[in-house]
Amino acid sequence: MTVFAVRGITDQGQTSACAADQKTLETASEAYFAQEGGTAIPTDNDATTTAIGATPEETLVAAGFLRDVSPNWEVSAAGALTATAGGPCV
């Protein structure tokens, strides 16, 4: 009988998923700034002519730089990432 330790595999998979999600968000933020200019990703509270959302991450979705909002990361207006509190990437 062979017994495998799957906890390490699961943890490694989650770490890889968090890193991939982080890289995707960083790339989307950089692409937004390269195309739209400025120093902040606008939200619906800001006056702008570009596609906007209620949060900077939703703006990246509305502008076509992301497919979906990430449940694992928060994106600031400056494009900085913070792991979502209580999420798997903390």
Secondary structure, DSSP 8 states (H G I E B T S, - for coil): ------HHHHHHHHHHHHHHHHHHHHHHHHHHHHHH-SSS--BTTS--SS--BSSHHHHHHHTTS-SS--SSEEE-TTS-EEE-TTSTT-
